[in-house]
Amino acid sequence: MPYGSRVRIPKTLEALFILLIALAGGLAPLFIKWTDRHLHTALALSTGIFLGAVFLHLLPSIANLSNDLGHLTETPGHEGHAHGGILLWCFVLVGVLAVYLIESILMSTGDAGNAHGHSHTAHGEADLNRHRTIGYAALAGLVIHGLTAGISLAAAGHNEGISSALFLAICAHKGFEAFSLATVFLLAEVPRARVAWIVGLFALVTPFGILLGSQLMHVLTEVGIGIAAALAAGTFLYVCLCELLPEVFHRRQDVGAKITLLAAGIVLMYLFGEVGV
């Protein structure tokens, strides 16, 4: 697609457009009456979107940045031992372990608090606590990802081709990310008013990143952006594989529809990558 002929859009208008898309995607689930069965089915689409974001976008970009960093840190005569490139993968691991440890601490606290309650009530409350932990972990990953995306868009401002591609990619993802986030919190039975506040705050993250990046673009480093992206990837990786996938399929209802929606979410992320990333 010939981006060179594109009319340049001010960053403030890009930020506003991204904000509106995120609000539309995140608030839509609040106006639909969901049953628990519908929520688990919709969660399959959300999980596919998260998986696609991790494996088709975040991890490949980290691999590219790691290769670049590895080349920069090579020493003469040791081209095959460029250890600098492993730095970002270490932060992916940090993201995975951080979510696991936080969840383990929260879950053990919650279980201890329910130790003397009725078993059925305690089990239901533990499930809700786990769902909320998943929601906030997903929120943390999305916030980091959204912030780095906004900063990257601002940093690419002088290159119209890259800037246009990033803007299209962010617009394509943002509505579905907000939809997925709202779905996870609804499954955790978080009050709708609070979900609306969470969606609103999340919608502001990428526009804030654009404005922040515009002010700091002269001091930003590729490594710093890469570390933030690696932490987000690690967070997503744990949440998707260890929490969301088991949650989607722990009930045998609508398995065919869930698999279809899971695949659809991954395909959507692939198509959006073809458009802009």
C-alpha positions in Angstrom: 0.0 0.0 0.0 1.5 3.4 -1.0 1.8 5.2 2.3 3.9 8.1 0.8 0.7 9.8 -0.6 -1.1 9.7 2.7 -2.3 13.0 4.2 -0.4 13.5 7.4 -2.7 13.4 10.5 -1.7 15.3 13.6 -0.7 13.1 16.5 -3.4 14.6 18.7 -6.1 13.5 16.2 -4.5 10.0 16.0 -4.6 9.8 19.8 -8.3 10.9 19.8 -9.2 8.3 17.2 -7.4 5.5 19.0 -9.2 6.6 22.2 -12.6 6.4 20.6 -12.0 3.0 19.1 -10.9 1.6 22.4 -13.9 3.0 24.2 -16.3 1.6 21.5 -14.7 -1.9 21.8 -14.5 -2.0 25.5 -18.0 -0.6 26.3 -19.8 -2.7 23.8 -19.9 -5.8 26.0 -21.5 -3.8 28.8 -24.6 -3.2 26.7 -25.2 -6.9 26.0 -26.8 -9.2 28.6 -24.3 -12.0 29.1 -24.9 -15.4 30.7 -22.0 -17.3 32.1 -22.1 -19.6 29.1 -22.0 -16.7 26.7 -19.1 -15.1 28.6 -17.0 -18.3 28.3 -17.8 -18.6 24.6 -16.8 -14.9 24.0 -13.7 -15.5 26.1 -12.5 -17.9 23.4 -12.4 -15.1 20.9 -10.6 -12.9 23.4 -8.1 -15.6 24.1 -7.4 -16.0 20.4 -6.8 -12.3 20.1 -4.3 -12.4 23.0 -2.5 -15.4 21.6 -2.3 -13.8 18.2 -1.0 -10.6 19.7 1.7 -12.6 21.6 2.9 -15.0 19.0 2.3 -13.0 15.8 3.3 -9.5 17.0 5.0 -9.1 20.3 7.4 -12.1 20.2 8.5 -11.6 16.6 9.2 -7.9 17.3 11.2 -8.9 20.4 13.2 -11.4 18.3 14.0 -8.6 15.8 15.1 -6.2 18.5 17.1 -9.0 20.2 19.0 -9.7 16.9 19.7 -6.0 16.5 20.9 -5.7 20.1 23.0 -8.8 19.7 24.8 -7.4 16.7 25.5 -4.2 18.6 27.1 -6.1 21.4 29.2 -8.5 19.4 32.9 -8.4 20.0 35.5 -9.0 17.2 36.3 -12.7 16.9 33.2 -13.7 19.0 30.4 -13.2 16.4 28.8 -16.4 17.4 28.6 -15.4 21.1 26.5 -12.2 21.1 25.0 -12.4 24.6 23.5 -8.9 24.4 20.6 -10.2 22.3 19.4 -12.4 25.2 18.6 -9.5 27.4 15.0 -9.0 26.1 14.2 -12.7 26.4 15.2 -12.4 30.1 12.6 -9.8 30.5 10.0 -12.0 28.8 10.8 -14.6 31.5 10.6 -11.9 34.2 7.1 -11.0 33.0 6.0 -14.7 33.1 7.4 -15.2 36.6 6.1 -11.9 38.0 2.5 -12.8 37.1 2.9 -16.3 38.4 4.3 -15.2 41.7 1.8 -12.4 42.2 -1.1 -14.7 41.3 0.2 -17.4 43.7 0.5 -15.0 46.5 -3.0 -13.5 46.0 -4.5 -17.0 45.5 -2.9 -18.4 48.6 -4.1 -15.4 50.6 -7.6 -15.8 49.3 -7.7 -19.5 50.0 -6.4 -19.0 53.5 -9.1 -16.5 54.1 -11.8 -19.0 53.0 -10.4 -22.0 54.8 -13.1 -22.0 57.5 -16.0 -21.2 55.2 -18.5 -23.4 53.4 -16.6 -25.4 50.8 -19.0 -24.5 47.9 -18.9 -20.8 48.8 -15.1 -20.9 49.2 -14.7 -22.6 45.9 -16.9 -20.1 44.1 -15.1 -17.2 45.8 -11.7 -18.7 44.9 -12.8 -18.9 41.2 -13.9 -15.2 41.3 -10.6 -14.2 42.9 -8.7 -16.2 40.2 -10.7 -14.5 37.4 -10.1 -11.1 38.9 -6.3 -11.9 39.1 -6.4 -12.9 35.4 -8.2 -9.7 34.6 -5.7 -7.5 36.3 -2.7 -9.4 34.9 -4.2 -9.0 31.4 -4.8 -5.3 32.2 -1.1 -4.9 33.3 0.1 -6.5 30.1 -2.2 -4.5 27.9 -1.2 -1.2 29.6 2.5 -1.9 29.0 1.8 -3.0 25.5 -0.5 0.0 24.8 2.0 2.5 26.3 4.9 1.2 24.2 2.7 1.2 21.1 1.9 4.9 21.7 5.5 5.7 22.3 6.6 3.8 19.2 4.0 5.7 17.1 5.3 9.0 18.3 8.9 7.9 17.8 8.1 6.9 14.2 6.6 10.3 13.4 9.3 11.4 11.0 8.9 8.3 8.8 5.5 8.5 7.2 5.5 4.9 6.0 6.3 3.3 9.4 4.0 5.8 11.2 1.1 5.0 8.9 1.6 1.2 9.3 1.8 1.5 13.1 -1.3 3.7 13.3 -3.4 1.2 11.2 -2.1 -1.7 13.3 -2.9 0.1 16.6 -6.4 1.0 15.4 -7.1 -2.5 14.2 -6.0 -4.0 17.6 -7.3 -1.5 20.1 -11.0 -2.2 19.9 -10.6 -5.9 20.2 -8.1 -5.6 23.0 -10.6 -3.4 25.0 -13.4 -5.9 24.2 -11.3 -8.8 25.4 -10.4 -6.9 28.6 -14.0 -6.1 29.4 -15.0 -9.7 28.8 -12.5 -11.0 31.2 -13.6 -8.6 34.0 -17.3 -9.4 33.4 -16.4 -13.1 33.8 -14.9 -12.2 37.2 -18.3 -10.5 38.1 -16.6 -7.2 38.5 -19.4 -4.5 38.7 -20.2 -3.0 35.3 -19.5 0.5 36.5 -16.0 -0.5 37.6 -15.5 -2.3 34.3 -16.5 0.9 32.5 -13.9 2.8 34.5 -11.2 0.2 33.8 -12.0 0.4 30.0 -11.9 4.2 30.1 -8.5 4.3 31.8 -7.2 1.6 29.4 -8.4 3.6 26.5 -6.3 6.6 27.6 -3.0 4.6 27.8 -2.0 4.6 24.1 -3.0 8.3 23.6 -0.9 9.1 26.7 1.9 7.1 25.2 1.7 9.1 22.0 1.9 12.4 23.9 4.6 11.1 26.2 6.6 9.8 23.2 6.3 13.1 21.4 8.0 14.8 24.4 10.6 12.2 25.0 11.4 10.9 21.5 14.9 12.4 21.6 15.9 10.4 24.7 14.0 7.2 24.0 16.1 4.1 23.2 15.1 1.1 21.2 16.3 -1.1 24.1 14.0 0.6 26.6 11.0 0.2 24.4 12.0 -3.4 23.8 12.3 -4.2 27.5 8.7 -2.8 28.1 7.4 -4.9 25.1 9.2 -8.0 26.5 7.6 -7.6 29.9 4.2 -7.3 28.2 4.9 -10.4 26.1 5.8 -12.4 29.2 2.6 -11.2 31.0 0.4 -12.2 28.0 2.2 -15.5 27.6 1.5 -16.6 31.1 -2.1 -15.3 31.1 -3.0 -16.9 27.8 -1.5 -20.3 28.2 -1.9 -20.9 31.9 -5.2 -19.1 32.7 -7.3 -18.1 29.7 -7.0 -21.3 27.6 -7.9 -23.6 30.6 -10.7 -21.2 31.6 -12.2 -21.4 28.1 -12.2 -25.2 27.9 -12.8 -26.2 31.5 -16.5 -26.7 30.6 -17.4 -29.0 27.7 -20.2 -26.9 26.4 -19.9 -25.3 22.9 -16.5 -26.8 22.3 -16.8 -26.5 18.5 -17.9 -22.8 18.7 -15.0 -22.1 21.2 -12.4 -23.6 18.9 -13.8 -21.7 16.0 -13.7 -18.4 17.9 -10.2 -19.1 19.2 -9.0 -19.7 15.7 -10.9 -16.6 14.5 -9.1 -14.4 17.0 -5.7 -15.7 16.0 -6.6 -15.1 12.3 -7.8 -11.6 13.0 -4.4 -10.7 14.6 -2.6 -12.3 11.6 -4.7 -10.2 9.1 -4.1 -7.0 11.1 -0.4 -7.8 11.1 -0.5 -8.1 7.3 -2.2 -4.7 7.1 0.1 -2.7 9.3 2.9 -4.5 11.1 
